Amino acid sequence: MSNGIDNKKVTGFPAGYAYQQLIVEGTKAVDYEILDMNETMKEIMNKVRLDEVTAARAGNSKENEEEAGWLDIYEQILHYKQTTHFEKYSPGADSWYRVQVIPHDETHFTVIFTDVTDSRRKQNGLQALFSGSLHIQLLLDKEGVISDANPAWESLTNLQKHKTKGTSLLSHVHKEDRCMTARALQRADAGETVKNLVSRIQTGNGEWRFMEWGMHEHERVIYGTALDVTDRYNKELELQRREAFLQYHTSQLPGGLYQLELDAEGHMSFPYYSENFREIFDVTAEEFHDNHNVIFKRVHPDDKQQVLDLIRHSRAHNQLWYHDFRIVTRNKEIRWMRGRAKPLILPDGGCIWYGYISDVSTEKRNELKARTREDQMNMLISQVPGLIYQFHLTESGEHKLKFTSEGMYHLIKVTPEEAYEDINKMFDRIHPGDFDLFKETIEESRINGNIWHLDFRCIHPDKGLRWLRANAKPAYLDNGITCFYGYTYDITEFKEKEIALEKRDRLISDISAQVPGVIYKFVSSGAGDYRFMMATGSLGNVFGKELEHKQVTDLKLERYVHEDDMKPLIERIDYSREEETEFDETFRIVQSSGITKWLHAASFPKKMENGETMWNGYLTDVTADMETEKALKESEEKYRILAEKMEKMAYYDPLTGLPNRRLLFERLQQQFLQANRTGSKVGVLFIDLDNFKAINDRFGHNAGDALLKGVAENLKQAIRESDIVARIAGDEFMVAFTNVYNQSQLEKAAESIQQVFRQQVEVDEHKVKVEASIGVSMYPDHGKDIEDLLRKADQAMYQRKRGNKNGLAVYREGMTFADEKESR
């Protein structure tokens, strides 16, 4: 026997049991099949067949009509899914049977035949009811007092019949169920048929059993029938518990779980979905119940066709579906979604995807901001009237251009692409007479660590000879590489002015009477004594007014010299007098009108016979040159600051100040080389904050940014100076432990990182405990490629994420994203 029919237990009962299956073609039942039955049922069926043979010999269609009648009865009962009782007469057996049909699912059911021939013939229904039913049968008065009980009562409750008579049914019912049972008795007494009342009955051994009651009144007696549904009820409770468990845990995910079904006819539906899935798409339960396609109506019109095409592509190639797309909420807000799903091809040609979807709007906005900042920086760089660059210099003298602005083409007519491919195309523009000095000064800067500064000539294909000024700051990288961050610009006009000034000075020396400056004779007998003996030339231009000889001899230095320059000027005069060295000084004077002029004085001292010192020299107005030089210095400082900012933006996360993915990769590559030389290992930790979105939603994005900065600071404090911590995206961080030699040593080192996530971080005057799931991989044990190691650490992190979260998992062989996405 199977499906619950135990032949040993039911052999002695006067009831036939049969387990049957309805055969359905399309939507119509065409036949039924007996899958199993007990011995009693076999005897009944033998009797019934005699009737069928007789009918067949008579040549009538009663047999077919009989079969069709049973088929209709079974089909109707399974349709309504309710246990049904009725009585049926068999002419062949000359017997009446009480038939009970118990549906199990849409096609399987149990039929119980109970011979009630005696009760029919003797008109003693009560005796047959009590003796022939395996269900509990009770006779009650309107107060619920038991006057009689069938054997099933004793069998199922272990309560003896003679002790039960005269007791109230309510005394056997659980106290929480007594009120509704009492109301059911009142309804039955009032003439109402009571069905499907479930209450708990305490058995003789103290066990509580769930009973499903039916009650009706006849001739002032309440007939109560009960079916033991304890097993069914416990299964329903377990299913409810599991559903609640699943619903709770799916509600804690930052995204939504779902099943998407595409049937063989091309219709789409969602057999399963979490509440978060529906809420992410901003769809009400009523909308989703009425039409599952409302999900696709939320997809942005520009993205909808691509989403559908990729779903069909996933089905056609049995490949993982992964896509970022936009949706439009009912408030017209555009949000970014990231969907992942694994297809399962069905035998009928349909397909079911098991997937997860999450809101990545914040990540996309950050990406947009980053692209905007990059575009702005590129625009700024493109407008700079010069060349911003970065190049590497090895110990062997090899140059490699890493970055250059578009200004290179305007400066020397070489495109960045040409220079990236061959840096010598850039060097070929340098004047042959300056090339050796160019290389020597760069090498000197590499060795000494000083800022490289050089004015040199280049040959422009169209403009000819041009003067360039280069400034670059060296930075030492690993493996003996020096990186120069610099700015080069055209100073041809400045150089031409400088050369012109030199020519003018020479001309003034030759033709003093026509010079635009002042030729002077100045004497000093000692400290405190400073006098002009003579001055001629452009006095009005220098001093702001023409001076007579008397005014020149009476002129006091403190009257005109700028107060900030007075002391150093006197010190230089005294030094020249005492040491008999050349006096060459540039200083400021203030004219009577308040105009400030820069003057350059140059002369050699000569001792006089009277002990005084005399200087014969030339005083020129160099205000324009100084202002030009000042402007150039300010420009150089601005570009230096810009270069430093660009370096930071290229290699560091703007929010936390941590190295970004690009710098992390460069440093990891160096650490891998170091590990190869020393035989050590490098541990890589992939850290993903748990429930970060919930913190963002509760406290706001500013608080989320503050939390990320706090976590970054704690991570920096938790590692050694030789280790690396970086922020790679959103709420994801990476830590690399160097100089470790085995997994246990790495796990011990990782304990400092786990300790970070046992602390609370202060965010907007709130103490927030942030937790994280951490995945670990190790070089070279788990791979020798950076991307491969990061992917495996990511896989280990997701393994932890799908478990208890807030902890650490080390990568192991066989761990894949597909397994984890399916499990999630």
BELTAPE-V22340 format. One record per residue. N is the residue number from 1. PHI is phi in whole degrees, -180 to 180 (NA if undefined). PSI is psi in degrees with one decimal (* if undefined). OMEGA is omega in whole degrees, -180 to 180 (none if undefined). Layout:
# BELTAPE-V22340
N	PHI	PSI	OMEGA
N	PHI	PSI	OMEGA
This chain:
# BELTAPE-V22340
1	NA	154.1	177
2	-143	176.4	178
3	57	41.6	171
4	88	-3.3	-179
5	-93	107.7	180
6	-100	109.9	-174
7	-63	-34.1	-179
8	-65	-36.3	-175
9	-81	-31.4	-172
10	-105	3.4	-178
11	-60	-39.2	-176
12	-83	-5.7	-178
13	-84	143.8	180
14	-82	38.6	-179
15	-131	137.8	177
16	-96	131.1	179
17	-112	133.5	175
18	-139	134.5	177
19	-103	118.1	-169
20	-126	164.3	179
21	-132	132.4	178
22	-83	130.0	180
23	-96	121.1	-174
24	-119	133.1	173
25	-119	114.9	-174
26	73	-115.5	177
27	-116	6.4	-173
28	-114	131.9	175
29	-75	129.2	-177
30	-115	-19.0	-180
31	-169	176.0	173
32	-140	156.5	-175
33	-132	136.0	176
34	-85	117.0	-179
35	-89	-30.0	-178
36	-164	151.2	176
37	-160	159.9	-180
38	-90	177.7	-175
39	-65	-37.2	180
40	-60	-42.0	-180
41	-66	-36.2	178
42	-61	-41.9	179
43	-63	-42.4	179
44	-62	-43.3	-178
45	-65	-35.1	177
46	-62	-40.9	178
47	-66	-42.1	-178
48	-64	-36.6	-179
49	-63	-32.3	177
50	-59	-40.2	178
51	-64	-41.3	-178
52	-68	-38.2	178
53	-64	-42.1	179
54	-60	-44.3	-180
55	-64	-37.2	-178
56	-68	-40.3	179
57	-65	-28.7	179
58	-74	-11.3	176
59	76	18.4	179
60	-102	176.1	-176
61	-103	20.1	-178
62	-63	-34.5	180
63	-61	-46.7	180
64	-64	-39.1	178
65	-64	-38.5	180
66	-62	-46.6	-180
67	-62	-44.1	-180
68	-63	-36.8	179
69	-63	-46.3	177
70	-61	-40.7	-179
71	-61	-43.5	179
72	-64	-39.6	-180
73	-63	-47.6	-178
74	-64	-40.9	-178
75	-64	-41.2	-179
76	-68	-40.7	-179
77	-65	-44.7	179
78	-66	-30.7	178
79	-63	-44.7	-178
80	-87	-9.4	175
81	56	41.9	179
82	-128	137.4	176
83	-62	132.5	-173
84	-129	139.5	177
85	-118	138.9	172
86	-159	166.7	179
87	-111	144.2	-175
88	-140	136.7	-180
89	-100	134.6	177
90	-111	109.4	179
91	-60	-39.4	-178
92	-63	-38.2	180
93	-91	-9.6	-176
94	50	46.8	-176
95	-142	151.8	172
96	-100	139.1	179
97	-128	134.7	169
98	-89	120.3	-174
99	-105	131.0	175
100	-121	121.3	-180
101	-110	121.7	-177
102	-117	107.7	179
103	-75	141.5	177
104	-107	-41.9	174
105	-150	-156.8	-174
106	-69	-21.3	-177
107	-130	-18.4	-175
108	-103	141.7	-178
109	-157	160.4	177
110	-112	135.9	177
111	-115	129.5	178
112	-117	118.0	176
113	-100	120.6	176
114	-117	123.9	-178
115	-73	112.9	-180
116	-115	27.3	-178
117	-60	-44.8	-180
118	-61	-43.4	-179
119	-65	-34.8	178
120	-67	-44.6	-176
121	-73	-36.9	-178
122	-91	-4.8	-178
123	55	37.6	179
124	-118	74.5	-176
125	-64	-34.4	-176
126	-65	-42.4	-180
127	-62	-44.8	180
128	-65	-39.3	179
129	-60	-47.6	-176
130	-73	-34.8	-175
131	-88	-24.1	-172
132	-103	-13.6	-175
133	-95	136.7	174
134	-87	-3.2	175
135	-90	159.4	177
136	-69	131.9	176
137	-128	125.7	180
138	-127	147.2	169
139	-108	128.0	-174
140	-132	154.1	169
141	-93	-178.2	-174
142	-68	-17.1	177
143	-88	-4.4	179
144	90	13.2	179
145	-81	132.8	-176
146	-80	123.5	177
147	-103	-22.8	178
148	-161	156.7	-180
149	-147	144.6	180
150	-84	171.3	-178
151	-59	-28.6	-179
152	-62	-29.7	177
153	-59	-48.7	180
154	-66	-40.4	-177
155	-65	-42.6	-174
156	-87	-30.1	-176
157	-104	-13.3	-177
158	61	26.8	176
159	-109	124.3	-176
160	-68	140.6	-174
161	-62	-42.4	-175
162	-71	-23.6	176
163	-85	-19.8	-178
164	-82	-35.6	-178
165	-58	136.9	179
166	88	-8.4	178
167	-94	157.3	178
168	-82	137.0	176
169	-58	-34.3	-177
170	-65	-24.6	-180
171	-71	-19.8	178
172	-96	-8.2	-176
173	-91	144.6	177
174	-58	141.2	-174
175	-60	-30.5	180
176	-73	-18.0	-177
177	-104	-1.6	-172
178	-68	-39.7	-178
179	-62	-48.3	-178
180	-70	-30.3	177
181	-68	-40.6	178
182	-63	-40.6	179
183	-66	-35.5	178
184	-65	-40.2	177
185	-62	-40.2	179
186	-65	-41.0	180
187	-65	-42.2	179
188	-64	-40.3	180
189	-64	-28.2	179
190	-82	1.5	177
191	100	1.1	-179
192	-88	140.4	175
193	-84	123.1	-179
194	-99	131.6	179
195	-133	155.5	170
196	58	33.6	175
197	-87	119.1	-180
198	-107	122.4	176
199	-140	161.8	-178
200	-98	132.5	179
201	-114	134.1	179
202	-89	124.7	-179
203	-80	175.2	-179
204	-64	-26.9	180
205	-94	13.9	175
206	88	-0.1	-179
207	-82	144.0	177
208	-97	126.8	179
209	-118	140.9	177
210	-86	126.2	180
211	-120	135.3	176
212	-103	114.4	-171
213	-99	149.4	165
214	-129	135.7	-176
215	-136	141.0	171
216	-152	158.9	-176
217	-107	137.1	176
218	-147	122.1	180
219	50	48.8	174
220	67	15.1	175
221	-117	133.8	178
222	-95	121.2	178
223	-95	122.6	-180
224	-114	126.6	178
225	-120	133.5	-177
226	-132	141.1	177
227	-116	130.2	180
228	-73	111.7	-179
229	-116	26.1	-176
230	-60	-48.5	-178
231	-62	-44.0	179
232	-63	-42.0	-178
233	-67	-40.3	179
234	-64	-38.3	177
235	-65	-39.9	178
236	-64	-41.8	178
237	-63	-40.2	179
238	-66	-39.7	177
239	-64	-41.1	179
240	-64	-39.7	180
241	-64	-42.8	180
242	-66	-40.0	178
243	-63	-41.8	179
244	-64	-40.9	179
245	-61	-48.3	180
246	-63	-43.2	-179
247	-63	-40.2	-180
248	-64	-48.8	-175
249	-71	-34.2	176
250	-69	-29.2	178
251	-70	-21.0	-180
252	-84	-14.1	179
253	-72	147.8	179
254	-74	-0.5	179
255	-138	-160.1	-176
256	-127	141.8	175
257	-95	150.5	-179
258	-161	160.3	166
259	-118	130.3	175
260	-114	122.4	-179
261	-110	131.2	173
262	-116	108.2	-176
263	-80	176.6	-175
264	-62	-25.4	179
265	-86	-2.2	178
266	93	8.3	179
267	-85	140.6	-179
268	-108	143.1	176
269	-155	169.2	-180
270	-120	94.0	-180
271	-62	-33.0	179
272	-140	145.7	175
273	-161	147.2	175
274	-86	162.4	179
275	-62	-36.2	180
276	-61	-34.8	179
277	-61	-47.4	-180
278	-67	-40.0	-178
279	-68	-34.8	179
280	-59	-37.6	-180
281	-86	3.6	178
282	57	48.5	-179
283	-120	131.8	179
284	-75	162.2	179
285	-62	-37.9	-179
286	-66	-44.8	179
287	-60	-44.1	-177
288	-69	-35.4	179
289	-66	-39.0	-178
290	-72	-36.1	-174
291	-157	109.8	179
292	-66	-22.5	-179
293	-68	-6.8	177
294	-62	-25.0	177
295	-61	-47.1	-178
296	-71	-23.7	176
297	-69	-22.8	178
298	-77	-20.0	-178
299	-67	138.2	-179
300	-56	135.8	-178
301	-54	-34.8	-179
302	-74	-17.0	-176
303	-108	-15.7	-170
304	-60	-47.6	-176
305	-64	-38.3	179
306	-66	-39.1	178
307	-59	-48.1	-179
308	-66	-40.1	179
309	-63	-41.3	-179
310	-70	-32.6	175
311	-64	-45.0	180
312	-67	-36.3	177
313	-64	-40.8	177
314	-60	-41.6	178
315	-67	-44.0	-175
316	-66	-35.6	-176
317	-108	4.0	-179
318	51	48.6	-178
319	-116	156.6	177
320	-61	133.7	175
321	-92	125.7	-180
322	-144	121.5	-175
323	-159	143.3	171
324	-103	132.1	-179
325	-151	169.7	-178
326	-106	152.1	170
327	-126	162.0	178
328	-120	117.3	-178
329	-76	173.9	180
330	-64	-22.4	177
331	-91	13.7	178
332	68	18.7	176
333	-83	134.8	179
334	-95	125.7	179
335	-129	149.6	-179
336	-95	134.0	178
337	-117	148.6	173
338	-123	119.8	-177
339	-114	140.2	174
340	-133	138.3	179
341	-158	144.0	178
342	-108	127.4	-178
343	-82	149.5	172
344	-129	114.0	-178
345	-77	129.0	-179
346	-91	157.0	-179
347	-60	-31.1	-178
348	-84	6.5	179
349	97	-10.0	176
350	-76	-177.9	-178
351	-151	142.2	174
352	-123	129.2	175
353	-101	133.6	173
354	-105	113.6	-168
355	-140	176.6	-180
356	-142	137.8	-180
357	-132	142.0	-177
358	-139	156.3	179
359	-87	117.3	-179
360	-117	30.3	-178
361	-61	-42.5	-180
362	-62	-45.3	179
363	-60	-43.5	-179
364	-66	-38.8	178
365	-64	-40.0	178
366	-64	-39.6	177
367	-63	-42.0	179
368	-63	-42.7	178
369	-61	-42.9	-179
370	-63	-42.8	178
371	-65	-38.2	179
372	-64	-44.9	178
373	-63	-38.8	179
374	-65	-42.2	178
375	-63	-42.1	179
376	-63	-42.7	179
377	-64	-42.3	178
378	-62	-38.7	178
379	-64	-43.4	179
380	-61	-46.0	-178
381	-63	-38.6	-178
382	-67	-22.9	-178
383	-92	-11.5	-180
384	-68	127.8	-177
385	-78	62.3	-180
386	179	-158.5	-175
387	-124	118.7	173
388	-102	134.1	-172
389	-151	168.1	174
390	-146	125.9	176
391	-139	154.9	180
392	-104	142.9	177
393	-128	121.6	180
394	-87	169.3	179
395	-64	-25.3	180
396	-83	-0.9	178
397	91	9.0	-180
398	-81	132.2	179
399	-102	141.7	176
400	-141	117.2	179
401	-77	125.6	-179
402	-102	-32.0	179
403	-157	144.0	173
404	-152	150.5	178
405	-86	168.7	-179
406	-67	-14.3	-180
407	-62	-16.3	180
408	-59	-41.7	-176
409	-65	-40.8	180
410	-69	-27.8	-175
411	-83	-46.3	-175
412	-131	4.0	179
413	60	47.7	171
414	-130	127.5	-179
415	-75	153.1	176
416	-56	-38.2	-179
417	-63	-40.7	178
418	-64	-40.1	-179
419	-70	-37.1	177
420	-61	-40.4	-177
421	-73	-40.6	-178
422	-149	105.4	-176
423	-67	-19.2	180
424	-65	-23.5	176
425	-64	-28.9	176
426	-77	-43.1	-179
427	-66	-28.3	-179
428	-64	-18.8	180
429	-80	-15.4	-178
430	-71	139.5	179
431	-61	134.0	-178
432	-55	-32.7	-179
433	-73	-15.3	-178
434	-111	-5.4	-172
435	-65	-43.1	-180
436	-63	-42.2	179
437	-63	-37.7	178
438	-57	-50.1	-178
439	-70	-37.2	-179
440	-65	-42.2	-178
441	-71	-34.4	175
442	-65	-45.2	180
443	-63	-39.8	177
444	-63	-41.2	177
445	-64	-38.5	179
446	-63	-39.9	-177
447	-75	-45.1	-174
448	-88	-17.3	-179
449	77	12.5	179
450	-85	157.7	177
451	-65	131.3	179
452	-82	126.8	-180
453	-138	127.5	-178
454	-156	135.0	167
455	-100	125.7	-178
456	-146	167.5	-178
457	-101	149.5	172
458	-136	162.8	-179
459	-112	109.9	179
460	-87	132.4	-177
461	-56	-30.8	-177
462	-105	-37.5	-173
463	-95	-9.3	179
464	82	-144.7	-177
465	-73	128.3	179
466	-133	148.6	175
467	-99	132.9	178
468	-123	148.0	175
469	-118	126.0	-178
470	-116	136.8	174
471	-134	133.6	-180
472	-152	143.4	179
473	-106	126.0	179
474	-83	147.0	174
475	-138	133.5	-175
476	-90	124.1	175
477	-102	177.7	179
478	-71	163.4	175
479	66	27.1	174
480	77	16.4	-179
481	-96	133.3	174
482	-109	127.0	-180
483	-104	126.3	178
484	-104	127.6	175
485	-110	118.0	-172
486	-147	178.9	-179
487	-143	130.9	179
488	-127	136.8	-178
489	-145	164.7	-175
490	-84	125.4	178
491	-122	26.1	-177
492	-58	-45.2	-179
493	-64	-39.2	178
494	-63	-43.2	180
495	-65	-38.3	178
496	-63	-39.3	176
497	-66	-41.0	-180
498	-62	-43.4	178
499	-65	-39.7	179
500	-63	-39.2	178
501	-63	-41.4	179
502	-62	-41.9	178
503	-64	-37.9	-179
504	-68	-39.1	178
505	-62	-40.3	179
506	-66	-38.5	179
507	-65	-40.0	180
508	-65	-37.8	179
509	-63	-35.6	-178
510	-81	-38.2	-176
511	-124	78.1	-175
512	-64	-29.3	-177
513	-71	-22.9	-176
514	-108	8.2	-177
515	-72	148.1	178
516	-82	-7.9	179
517	-98	-154.0	-177
518	-126	128.3	171
519	-95	129.8	-173
520	-132	162.0	171
521	-130	122.1	-171
522	-129	137.3	-178
523	-128	156.1	176
524	-153	131.6	178
525	-93	-15.5	180
526	167	-174.0	-178
527	-59	130.3	178
528	94	-9.8	-178
529	-115	108.4	-178
530	-141	115.6	-173
531	-140	145.4	170
532	-88	129.7	174
533	-92	-30.9	-178
534	-163	149.5	175
535	-154	134.0	-180
536	-144	158.1	-179
537	120	-146.0	-176
538	-84	65.7	-180
539	-64	-38.2	-178
540	-63	-37.7	180
541	-70	-36.5	-177
542	-79	-49.2	-173
543	-98	-3.4	177
544	90	-6.2	177
545	-163	154.6	179
546	-73	140.3	-178
547	-119	138.5	174
548	-80	165.2	-178
549	-57	-42.3	180
550	-61	-41.0	179
551	-66	-33.6	178
552	-67	-47.4	-177
553	-68	-27.3	179
554	-89	-1.3	-174
555	-66	130.9	179
556	-104	134.1	-178
557	-59	-43.1	-177
558	-65	-15.9	179
559	-70	-33.2	-175
560	-115	-32.3	-175
561	-69	136.6	179
562	-59	137.8	-174
563	-59	-32.3	180
564	-74	-19.9	-177
565	-102	-8.2	-173
566	-63	-50.4	-176
567	-64	-49.7	178
568	-64	-30.9	178
569	-66	-45.4	179
570	-63	-40.9	180
571	-62	-39.3	180
572	-70	-38.0	177
573	-64	-46.0	-180
574	-62	-41.6	-180
575	-64	-42.3	179
576	-64	-39.8	179
577	-66	-48.3	-175
578	-73	-38.9	-176
579	-95	-7.0	-179
580	55	45.1	178
581	-109	164.1	-178
582	-60	137.8	173
583	-98	117.2	-179
584	-142	104.9	-173
585	-145	145.3	174
586	-116	131.4	-175
587	-153	170.6	-178
588	-106	145.5	169
589	-124	157.7	179
590	-119	116.2	-180
591	-73	166.8	-179
592	-59	-29.7	-179
593	-79	-5.3	-179
594	95	-4.5	180
595	-73	135.3	179
596	-99	132.0	179
597	-122	145.0	171
598	-97	126.8	179
599	-118	146.3	175
600	-118	124.3	-179
601	-115	132.4	179
602	-140	128.5	179
603	-168	164.6	177
604	-113	138.4	-180
605	-77	151.9	177
606	-141	127.1	-179
607	-77	132.1	179
608	-94	164.2	180
609	-63	-31.0	180
610	-81	5.0	178
611	92	-10.9	178
612	-78	162.0	176
613	-112	134.6	-179
614	-122	140.8	176
615	-118	126.1	171
616	-105	115.8	-173
617	-148	-172.3	-176
618	-130	131.0	-178
619	-114	119.7	-177
620	-123	151.4	177
621	-85	113.2	-180
622	-115	27.3	-178
623	-58	-45.8	-178
624	-63	-41.9	180
625	-65	-41.7	-179
626	-66	-40.1	178
627	-65	-38.7	177
628	-64	-44.7	179
629	-62	-41.2	178
630	-62	-43.1	180
631	-63	-39.8	179
632	-65	-41.2	179
633	-64	-42.6	178
634	-62	-40.7	179
635	-64	-42.0	179
636	-63	-40.5	-180
637	-65	-41.3	178
638	-61	-44.6	-179
639	-70	-30.7	176
640	-64	-45.6	179
641	-63	-41.1	178
642	-62	-42.1	180
643	-64	-39.8	179
644	-65	-40.8	178
645	-65	-40.7	180
646	-63	-39.9	179
647	-62	-44.5	-179
648	-65	-40.7	-180
649	-67	-32.0	-178
650	-74	-27.6	-171
651	-124	-3.5	-176
652	-132	145.3	178
653	-70	123.8	-175
654	-66	-25.7	-178
655	-81	-50.8	-172
656	-99	-15.8	-176
657	79	1.8	179
658	-79	157.2	171
659	-55	145.1	178
660	-94	-173.8	-176
661	-59	-39.1	-178
662	-63	-49.3	180
663	-68	-36.1	178
664	-58	-45.0	-179
665	-63	-42.1	-180
666	-63	-44.0	-179
667	-70	-37.1	177
668	-63	-39.7	180
669	-60	-42.2	178
670	-66	-38.8	180
671	-67	-34.6	177
672	-65	-41.4	178
673	-64	-41.8	178
674	-63	-41.3	179
675	-64	-37.0	178
676	-63	-37.6	-179
677	-73	-37.4	-173
678	-97	-10.2	-177
679	78	11.0	179
680	-88	-174.9	-180
681	-127	166.0	177
682	-125	123.2	178
683	-95	132.5	-179
684	-115	123.3	179
685	-111	123.4	175
686	-101	114.8	-173
687	-112	125.9	178
688	-126	118.8	-178
689	-65	138.1	178
690	-87	137.9	173
691	58	31.1	179
692	-65	-36.1	180
693	-62	-38.4	180
694	-63	-38.3	178
695	-67	-42.4	177
696	-59	-46.2	-178
697	-65	-35.2	-176
698	-79	-44.8	-172
699	-107	-12.6	179
700	102	164.1	-175
701	-70	-31.7	177
702	-62	-39.6	177
703	-67	-37.9	178
704	-62	-41.2	177
705	-63	-41.9	178
706	-62	-37.8	179
707	-64	-43.8	180
708	-62	-39.5	179
709	-68	-37.7	178
710	-65	-42.5	178
711	-63	-41.8	-180
712	-60	-44.1	-180
713	-63	-42.3	180
714	-65	-37.9	179
715	-66	-39.4	179
716	-63	-37.7	180
717	-71	-22.9	-172
718	-88	-10.8	-175
719	-111	166.5	176
720	-80	167.6	-179
721	-65	-30.3	-178
722	-81	-12.1	-179
723	-85	174.2	-175
724	-130	134.9	170
725	-128	137.4	-176
726	-146	153.5	171
727	-106	124.0	-174
728	-105	-22.9	179
729	-180	143.5	170
730	43	-116.0	-180
731	-106	31.0	-179
732	-112	132.5	179
733	-127	157.9	175
734	-127	141.6	174
735	-129	133.5	177
736	-118	120.2	176
737	-97	124.8	-180
738	-100	165.4	175
739	57	42.2	171
740	-109	154.2	-172
741	-122	-9.9	177
742	-159	171.9	-175
743	-68	-39.0	-179
744	-64	-37.4	178
745	-66	-38.4	178
746	-66	-43.3	-180
747	-64	-35.0	177
748	-66	-41.4	178
749	-65	-37.3	-179
750	-68	-17.1	179
751	-60	-32.8	178
752	-64	-33.0	178
753	-73	-42.1	178
754	-62	-33.5	180
755	-63	-32.2	178
756	-58	-37.4	-175
757	-93	13.8	167
758	-103	-2.3	179
759	-95	162.0	174
760	-99	144.4	179
761	-111	134.0	-179
762	-83	120.3	-179
763	-130	113.4	179
764	49	52.5	177
765	66	15.2	175
766	-116	142.4	173
767	-91	116.1	-177
768	-118	127.4	175
769	-92	116.9	-179
770	-106	135.4	180
771	-116	164.9	-176
772	-149	149.0	171
773	-101	131.7	-171
774	-124	128.2	174
775	-111	143.1	-173
776	-126	133.8	168
777	-134	164.1	-173
778	-136	135.5	175
779	-93	132.8	0
780	-97	9.6	-173
781	-57	-42.9	-173
782	-103	2.3	179
783	153	158.7	-179
784	-115	4.7	180
785	-112	136.8	-176
786	-59	-48.9	-178
787	-60	-39.8	-180
788	-65	-42.8	179
789	-65	-42.7	-180
790	-65	-39.0	180
791	-64	-40.9	-179
792	-71	-36.5	174
793	-64	-37.0	177
794	-63	-42.0	179
795	-62	-43.3	179
796	-64	-38.0	178
797	-62	-44.0	179
798	-66	-31.5	175
799	-61	-42.6	178
800	-70	-38.0	-177
801	-63	-37.5	-177
802	-80	-11.0	178
803	-92	-116.4	-177
804	-93	-0.4	-175
805	58	-169.9	173
806	41	62.6	178
807	-178	-166.3	-172
808	-125	138.7	176
809	-134	133.4	180
810	-96	136.8	-178
811	-60	140.9	174
812	-134	156.6	-178
813	-60	142.3	179
814	92	-10.9	180
815	-77	124.7	-178
816	-134	159.0	176
817	-64	-39.6	-175
818	-58	-42.5	179
819	-60	-42.9	-174
820	-75	-36.7	179
821	-67	-36.9	178
822	-66	-40.4	-179
823	-69	-27.6	179
824	-83	*	none
